[in-house]
């Protein structure tokens, strides 16, 4: 047999190269898929509330309502956090807004006060004055809650209500945290006395209410479901309305 007629059989070079390429491609594809993540939007927090009316509390922190070393008492309604989920919602992320509706008389909605629960925190017996950056009372319909005739602008939120956490060392919203809303009793919230002296002496011919400044939710908020409302809003992502509470439901209608 002639040697020239014999050749060594060639190995399968092409299949080997193909296998290597397929393996490399698989690794690349797997790496791409592994590094690709699906981002889902965050879920808003949820909370439940318990409302207890008919309470009575001192008007803490207001020196104009101290007599013989004792703070004046006012009726209160407690808005209590019953549950919150998740449990890491910061007090600075929950906003309290008291809105008055003046649209029925041709006006627009007005905001009596707005601030975060952190800024409206008050610990009775421990705090003597509201922080310098505390929310201030504003307009409720055509009435400014800063004082007689709307004259004393810039009155701190604590004449309307205070937020009392169950723990002074926790900056997150917890079950048991409570907002105490002062409830004004009777009549229009301005001084109806002929003079301040007449009111002090008890000889005025008209009702004498808060002669120095106004406290509590205005009485007309309890005459209609749509007059006033409290909004609790989440300021984080996503921005969410947590609760809308008609003030009318927080106390019986006021006669005045």
Backbone torsions as a table, in degrees:
resi	resn	phi	psi	omega
1	UNK	NA	137.2	-179.6
2	UNK	-77.3	133.9	178.9
3	UNK	-64.4	-28.8	-178.7
4	UNK	-64.8	-20.5	-178.6
5	UNK	-85.3	-2.9	-177.6
6	UNK	-108.5	131.5	177.2
7	UNK	-129.9	142.8	177.8
8	UNK	-71.2	131.8	-179.7
9	UNK	-63.6	135.6	178.9
10	UNK	-75.8	144.9	176.3
11	UNK	-77.7	162.5	-179.2
12	UNK	-78.1	73.7	-178.1
13	UNK	-64.9	-44.6	-177.4
14	UNK	-60.8	-46.8	177.8
15	UNK	-60.9	-36.6	-179.6
16	UNK	-65.7	-45.2	178.8
17	UNK	-61.8	-40.6	179.3
18	UNK	-62.6	-41.0	179.2
19	UNK	-63.5	-42.4	179.3
20	UNK	-62.8	-42.6	179.7
21	UNK	-64.7	-42.1	179.3
22	UNK	-63.5	-39.5	179.0
23	UNK	-64.8	-43.4	179.2
24	UNK	-63.9	-41.5	179.6
25	UNK	-64.2	-39.9	178.4
26	UNK	-62.3	-42.3	179.5
27	UNK	-62.9	-42.5	-179.8
28	UNK	-64.4	-46.3	-179.5
29	UNK	-62.8	-43.1	179.7
30	UNK	-61.8	-39.8	-179.9
31	UNK	-65.2	-41.4	179.0
32	UNK	-64.4	-46.2	179.9
33	UNK	-65.1	-38.0	-177.9
34	UNK	-67.5	-35.0	-177.4
35	UNK	-84.4	-11.1	179.6
36	UNK	-86.0	121.3	-177.8
37	UNK	-116.3	146.5	177.5
38	UNK	-94.6	119.2	179.4
39	UNK	-98.9	120.1	178.4
40	UNK	-103.6	145.6	-179.7
41	UNK	-63.6	146.7	179.4
42	UNK	-67.2	148.0	178.3
43	UNK	-87.7	138.6	178.5
44	UNK	-70.9	154.0	178.2
45	UNK	-71.3	161.1	176.6
46	UNK	-125.6	144.8	174.4
47	UNK	-143.6	155.4	173.8
48	UNK	-121.2	149.6	-175.1
49	UNK	-123.2	151.0	169.0
50	UNK	-122.9	130.8	-178.3
51	UNK	-114.1	126.2	179.6
52	UNK	-124.2	115.1	179.8
53	UNK	-103.9	169.9	178.2
54	UNK	90.2	11.2	178.2
55	UNK	-84.9	176.8	177.8
56	UNK	-147.5	128.0	-177.9
57	UNK	-140.4	153.1	174.4
58	UNK	-66.2	155.2	174.6
59	UNK	-86.2	76.9	-174.7
60	UNK	-61.0	144.6	171.1
61	UNK	79.3	4.9	-179.3
62	UNK	-114.8	101.3	-177.0
63	UNK	-63.2	-20.5	179.7
64	UNK	-73.3	-10.9	-179.1
65	UNK	-117.2	32.9	176.0
66	UNK	-107.4	126.5	177.7
67	UNK	-133.6	123.4	-177.3
68	UNK	55.8	37.3	176.9
69	UNK	79.4	2.8	-177.9
70	UNK	-115.8	137.5	176.0
71	UNK	-77.4	145.4	176.0
72	UNK	-64.1	148.4	177.7
73	UNK	-96.5	142.9	174.1
74	UNK	-135.3	150.0	173.2
75	UNK	-63.5	144.6	-179.8
76	UNK	-136.2	154.6	169.3
77	UNK	-119.8	130.9	-178.2
78	UNK	-97.4	124.7	173.0
79	UNK	-103.1	106.6	-169.4
80	UNK	-107.3	132.7	173.9
81	UNK	-74.5	114.6	179.7
82	UNK	-87.0	-37.6	178.0
83	UNK	-158.0	154.0	177.8
84	UNK	-147.2	138.4	179.4
85	UNK	-143.4	128.0	0.1
86	UNK	-73.4	177.8	-174.2
87	UNK	-94.1	10.4	-178.2
88	UNK	-112.5	22.8	178.4
89	UNK	-75.4	122.1	-177.6
90	UNK	-76.3	146.3	175.5
91	UNK	-61.0	-29.8	178.8
92	UNK	-72.8	-9.8	179.9
93	UNK	-99.9	-2.3	-179.3
94	UNK	-112.5	121.0	-175.5
95	UNK	-105.5	134.2	176.4
96	UNK	-103.4	127.7	179.2
97	UNK	-133.4	126.9	176.3
98	UNK	-106.2	114.6	-175.0
99	UNK	-111.8	135.8	174.9
100	UNK	-111.5	134.9	-177.2
101	UNK	-99.1	117.6	179.2
102	UNK	-115.1	14.5	-174.4
103	UNK	-68.6	-28.3	-178.3
104	UNK	-66.4	-22.3	178.9
105	UNK	-107.8	19.8	174.9
106	UNK	91.2	2.2	179.9
107	UNK	-101.7	-174.3	179.1
108	UNK	-106.6	171.4	173.5
109	UNK	-64.2	139.7	177.6
110	UNK	-122.6	154.6	-178.9
111	UNK	-108.5	116.6	178.8
112	UNK	-72.5	-42.9	176.5
113	UNK	-159.7	149.3	176.9
114	UNK	-148.5	131.9	178.6
115	UNK	-174.2	164.8	177.3
116	UNK	-77.6	158.9	178.0
117	UNK	-62.8	-29.2	177.3
118	UNK	-64.9	-42.8	-178.6
119	UNK	-73.4	-18.5	-178.5
120	UNK	-104.0	12.7	180.0
121	UNK	-72.8	138.1	178.6
122	UNK	-145.0	131.8	176.8
123	UNK	-110.4	102.4	-176.5
124	UNK	-53.6	133.5	179.0
125	UNK	87.3	-12.5	-177.7
126	UNK	-112.7	-22.1	-175.4
127	UNK	-114.9	135.0	-177.9
128	UNK	-104.5	-16.9	-179.3
129	UNK	-153.4	151.5	177.8
130	UNK	-71.2	148.9	177.4
131	UNK	-58.3	155.0	-177.7
132	UNK	-62.9	-26.4	-179.6
133	UNK	-101.0	18.1	-179.2
134	UNK	-66.8	150.6	178.1
135	UNK	-59.9	146.6	-179.5
136	UNK	-109.6	148.0	176.8
137	UNK	-72.9	145.2	-179.5
138	UNK	-128.9	-134.8	-174.3
139	UNK	-91.6	142.2	167.5
140	UNK	-125.4	101.5	-170.2
141	UNK	60.3	-122.8	-177.7
142	UNK	-97.3	9.8	-177.8
143	UNK	-111.2	132.4	174.5
144	UNK	-99.7	126.7	-172.1
145	UNK	-81.7	10.1	-178.0
146	UNK	-78.2	-10.9	179.6
147	UNK	160.0	-176.1	-177.7
148	UNK	-57.0	124.4	178.7
149	UNK	69.2	9.7	-178.5
150	UNK	78.1	22.1	-172.9
151	UNK	-81.9	-35.2	-172.6
152	UNK	-97.8	82.9	-178.9
153	UNK	-71.2	154.8	174.8
154	UNK	89.2	27.8	178.5
155	UNK	-82.2	135.5	-175.3
156	UNK	-65.9	156.3	-176.8
157	UNK	-57.4	-25.8	-169.6
158	UNK	-70.4	-1.6	171.2
159	UNK	-80.6	-17.5	177.2
160	UNK	-96.0	-42.0	-177.9
161	UNK	177.9	170.9	-178.7
162	UNK	-139.0	152.6	175.8
163	UNK	-104.6	125.9	-175.5
164	UNK	-121.0	100.4	175.3
165	UNK	-68.5	155.5	178.0
166	UNK	-77.1	-17.1	-179.8
167	UNK	-133.0	128.6	179.1
168	UNK	-77.1	-11.9	-174.9
169	UNK	-105.9	8.8	-177.1
170	UNK	-120.4	124.3	-178.7
171	UNK	-93.2	6.0	179.4
172	UNK	-106.4	157.1	179.6
173	UNK	-72.2	129.6	-175.2
174	UNK	-127.1	152.2	171.8
175	UNK	-61.0	129.5	-177.4
176	UNK	105.7	-18.5	174.0
177	UNK	-60.3	140.7	-170.1
178	UNK	-134.8	135.7	169.0
179	UNK	-103.7	121.9	178.1
180	UNK	-97.6	115.5	179.2
181	UNK	-100.6	121.8	176.4
182	UNK	-73.7	139.6	-178.4
183	UNK	-113.1	119.9	179.3
184	UNK	-79.7	138.4	-177.6
185	UNK	-107.2	120.1	168.5
186	UNK	78.1	127.3	164.3
187	UNK	71.9	172.5	176.9
188	UNK	-68.1	143.0	-168.8
189	UNK	-80.2	18.5	176.0
190	UNK	-103.9	161.3	-179.9
191	UNK	-73.8	117.0	-178.4
192	UNK	-94.7	-1.4	-179.8
193	UNK	-64.9	151.7	179.3
194	UNK	-59.5	-43.8	174.5
195	UNK	-145.7	163.0	178.0
196	UNK	-62.0	-34.3	179.7
197	UNK	-66.5	-40.8	178.3
198	UNK	-61.9	-39.7	178.8
199	UNK	-64.8	-43.0	-179.2
200	UNK	-64.9	-34.2	-178.7
201	UNK	-88.3	-5.1	178.0
202	UNK	73.8	24.4	-178.8
203	UNK	-115.2	10.9	-179.7
204	UNK	-67.8	149.1	179.7
205	UNK	-91.2	-4.0	177.9
206	UNK	-127.0	159.8	-178.7
207	UNK	-58.4	140.1	176.1
208	UNK	-106.9	113.7	177.4
209	UNK	-105.2	-140.1	-178.5
210	UNK	-68.8	104.4	-178.0
211	UNK	-79.1	-24.3	-177.6
212	UNK	-93.6	-46.3	179.4
213	UNK	-164.7	172.0	-172.3
214	UNK	-100.8	142.3	178.3
215	UNK	-127.8	144.9	172.3
216	UNK	87.7	173.1	178.0
217	UNK	-71.0	135.2	-179.2
218	UNK	-57.3	144.5	-175.1
219	UNK	-62.9	-28.7	-178.9
220	UNK	-70.1	-12.5	175.8
221	UNK	-67.3	-15.3	-177.6
222	UNK	-105.9	16.4	179.1
223	UNK	-103.3	-14.3	-177.5
224	UNK	-153.4	145.3	178.2
225	UNK	-59.0	-31.4	-172.8
226	UNK	-99.3	4.9	-175.1
227	UNK	-68.8	-48.0	-175.6
228	UNK	-144.3	154.2	177.5
229	UNK	-150.8	154.1	175.7
230	UNK	-110.3	128.5	178.2
231	UNK	-111.4	132.8	170.1
232	UNK	-111.6	119.6	-174.1
233	UNK	-123.6	144.7	175.6
234	UNK	-93.6	124.8	-175.6
235	UNK	-92.4	-4.5	-179.8
236	UNK	-80.2	-160.6	-178.9
237	UNK	-108.5	118.7	1.3
238	UNK	-85.8	146.8	176.6
239	UNK	-62.0	125.4	-169.7
240	UNK	-140.5	140.0	170.2
241	UNK	-81.2	116.3	-176.8
242	UNK	-85.7	-36.2	-177.6
243	UNK	-159.3	143.8	172.5
244	UNK	-126.4	115.8	-171.8
245	UNK	-116.9	114.6	173.7
246	UNK	-65.2	124.4	-179.0
247	UNK	-62.0	-28.0	178.4
248	UNK	-53.3	-32.7	-176.7
249	UNK	-82.4	-4.9	-173.8
250	UNK	-90.3	-8.5	176.9
251	UNK	-165.2	157.3	177.2
252	UNK	-63.0	155.5	176.9
253	UNK	-55.5	141.2	-178.2
254	UNK	-92.6	134.9	177.8
255	UNK	-99.0	127.5	-178.5
256	UNK	-161.1	NA	NA
